[in-house]
Amino acid sequence: METILIAAALGLFVGLVMGLTGAGGTLLALPLLMAVLGLSLPEAVPVSLLAVAIGATVGAWRGFRESLLRYRAASLIAAVGLLLSPLGLWLGARAPHDVLALLFAGVLVLSGGRQLWRLRKGSTALPESMQLPPLCPIHPDTGRFRWTPRTAVIMSGIGGVAGLLSGLLGVGGGFIVLPALMRVSRLSFSACVATTLMVLAVVSSGTLGMALLSGRSLLWPIAVPFALLLVVGLLLGQRLGQRWAPHRVQAAFALLVLGVAGMLIHDALS
């Protein structure tokens, strides 16, 4: 019973972060499941992917209803991500646990450090001189992408990196997709979050299916309460995110990510 309550509390926390940032679901879920509940990485990956897939689907649907979701871009990113996810799964099954944990910590440090560096410049977006012209232009009237060959290549590249890391480390790739969308386009932060959540939903679901088919098991007594409370936290986080300034949310998330990275590094080296 205690394990179920802890799993539920962790799910609520991770969902809150997902709702606020649009990313960070598996980025936080995996190390927290490993550190707090003592799961190994192979045990934590399916639990994390299931919860994030369900939560991201709910969040993406809300974004679609509010006309924030750029579903064509999300579909392309997710499709390419699913193509490369099996390669990540294959590599992950052959790498030592401690090596994967340190690699995951390195990804966390890179993600959190880049966020803080950008925020130190005084904005959640890149400097204007680096934004002009945007690599992936947006139609000024509709707010949708102008689909050019360059836009398609860039979106495919984002999906490839996200899919590879999804299979290798069991992450949904949101921490790659969200900042990438903000870097290459002028989508609003809310639109980037909604689009990222759709990518997370598709890639996490596909990677989970591949993981289960490859022989990994799912710990249902932990996965169910974790996933249900993650959805609750995500919906709460989305409401709070409409009231809080994006740069404050991203700064708090970056510091949290760096703290989790330090915890993982300590456990792997001890």
N, C-alpha and C positions, 0 to 999 in steps of 0.2 A: 504493500500500500504506500509506503514511504517513497519507493522508487517511482510509482505512478504520479504522486504529487509533485515530486521534483521534476519529472519529465514535463508535466503540465506547466509548472512555473517557468521552466526554460523555454518551452514553446511560446508562452505569452510574451516573454522578453524578446525572443528572436522575431516574433511577428510584429511587435511594436517597432523594432528597428527596421524591418522590411517596409512597413507602412510609411515610416518617416523618410527613408532614403531611397526605396526602390531597389536596393541592393543589400548585400551583406547577410542574406538569409543563411546560406550554407557556410559563408565565410565565418559566421559566429556559431552556427549550429554544430558543426563538426568538432571544433575544439572544446566547446562547452559540454557536449555529450561525452567526449573522451575524458575531460578533466573532472567533471562533476559526477557522472554516472559510471566512470571507469570503463567505458566501452573501448574496444580496439578500433582502429581506423576502418577495417573491413566491416565491422558491426555497425559503426556510426554512419557510414556513407548511405546505405539504403534508407535508414530512418530519416536522415536529413533530407535526402532527395524527395521522399514521399511527402514530407511536411511542406517543403518549399514549393513543390509542384502544386499542391492543393491551395496553399496560401496565395501563390502568385496567380493562379487561375482566377481566384476571387478578385484580387486586386486589378488584374488586367480587364476583367469584365466591367468593373466600375469605371475604369479609364475609358473603355469603349463607349459606355453609356454617356459619359461626359464629353465625348468627341475629342479626347486627348490622345487616344491610342493611334499610333502610326502603324497599322497592322501589316502593310506591305513590307515595310522595312523590317519589322519584327519577324515576319514569315521568312524572309530571305536569310536574315541572321541566324534564326533558329534552324533552318533547313541545312545550312552549311555546317552549323555547329553539330548537328546530329550525324553528319557524314564523318566528322573527325573524332567524335566522342568514342567510337570503338577503339581507335588507335590509343587514346588516352587510357581506356580500360585495360588494354593489352599491356601497356607499359606499367601501369599501376600495379597490376597483378604480379609483376616480376621484380619490383623494387622493394628493398627492405623497409620495414615499418618506420624506423628512425629516420631514414633518408627522406621518406615521404613527409614525415612530420616536420623536418627541418625545411624541406622545400615549401611546404604549406606556410610555415612561419615566415619564410622569405617573401612569399607572395603577399602576406599580410603587411609586412614591414614596407614593401614597395607601395602597396595600395594606400596605407595610412600616411606614409611619408609624403607621397605625391599630393594627397589631399591637403595636408597641412602646409606644404610649400605653396600651393596655389592660393590657399586662404590667406597666407601671410602677405601675398601681393595685394590683398585688399578686396578680392572679389571671388565669387564662386565660379566665374567664367574666366576664360583666358583674356589677356590684355587685348584691347580692340585692334591694335596693330597686327596681332597674330590671327585675328578672326576674319580679316578682310583679305580677299574674298573667302567666304566659307567653302570648304571642300565639297560639301553636299548642300546645294542651295535649296531654299524653301520658297514655295510660292507665297507671295505676300498676302494674297486674298484668302486662300484656303488653309494656309499653314501646313501644307503637305509637301513632301519632297518633290523636287523636279528630277525625274529619273533619267539620268545620263549614264553612259558606260562607266564613268569614273565613280558615280554614286554606287552603282551596282558592285563594282570591284571593292570599294571601301567597306560596304556593308558585309560583303562576303568575307573579307579579311577579319573584320570584327567577329563574325560568327565562327570562323575557323579557330581563332585563338580561344574564344569562350568554350567551344566544344571540346578542344583538346584538354583544357584544364578541367572541364566538367568530368571527363572520363578519368583523367589521371588522379585528381584530388577529390572528386566527389563534390565539386562546387558547381553552382548553377551558372556561374559566369557573369552575374550581374555587376560585380565590381569591375569587370572589364567593359561591359556594354554601356553602362550608364556614363562613366567619364568619357568614353569614346564618342558617344552620341553628342555630348556637350561640347566636345572638342571640334568635331567635324561639321557641326550644323548650328543653327540658331533656334532650334526647338526650345520651347519653354522648359523649365525644370520639371514641371508637372507632366508635360508630354513625354519627356525623356524617361521619367519614372514609370509611366503607364506602359510605354513601349518596352522598356527593360523587363517589366513584370511579365509581359506576354512571352518574351524570349525565355525567361526563367521557367515559365510554366511548361513550354514545349520541350526545352532541352533537359530539364530535370526529369520530366515524365519519361522521355525517351531513354535517358541514361539509366534511370531506375529499371526500366524494362530490360535493358541490356545486361545490367548488373545481376538481376534475378535469373535471367536465362543463362548467365555464365556460372551460376552455382552459388551466388551469395544469398544468405538468408535474411529475412526481415523480422526484427524483434517486435511483434505486434503489441505486446503489453506496454512497451515504451513508445512505439510509433503512433498509436492511436491518440493517447492524451496529448502527446507532443504536437501532433498535427492539428487537432481540434483547437487547442488553445493558441496555436500560432495564427490560425485564421482570426480568432477573436482579437489578438494583439495587432494583427495587420489592419483590421478595420478601424480599431482605435487609433493606431498610428497615422492612418490616412486622414482622419479627422483632425488630429492634433497638428499634422503637417500643414494644414491650411491656415493655421494660426501662427506658426513659428517661422522665423526667417530661415531660408535654406542654408545660409552660411553658418548659422549656429548649429543646425542639425548636422551638417557635414563635419564641422569641427569636433563635435562630441563623438560622432561615429569614428572619425580618424583616430582619436585618442583611445577609444575603446578597442579598436582593431590592433593598435600597437601594444596595448596591455595584454591582449590575448596572445599575440605573437611572442611576447616575452615569456608568458606562461608555458607555451608550447616548447620554446627553445630550452627552458629550464628542465622540463620533463624529459625531453629527448636526450639531453646531455648528462642528466643525473643518473 
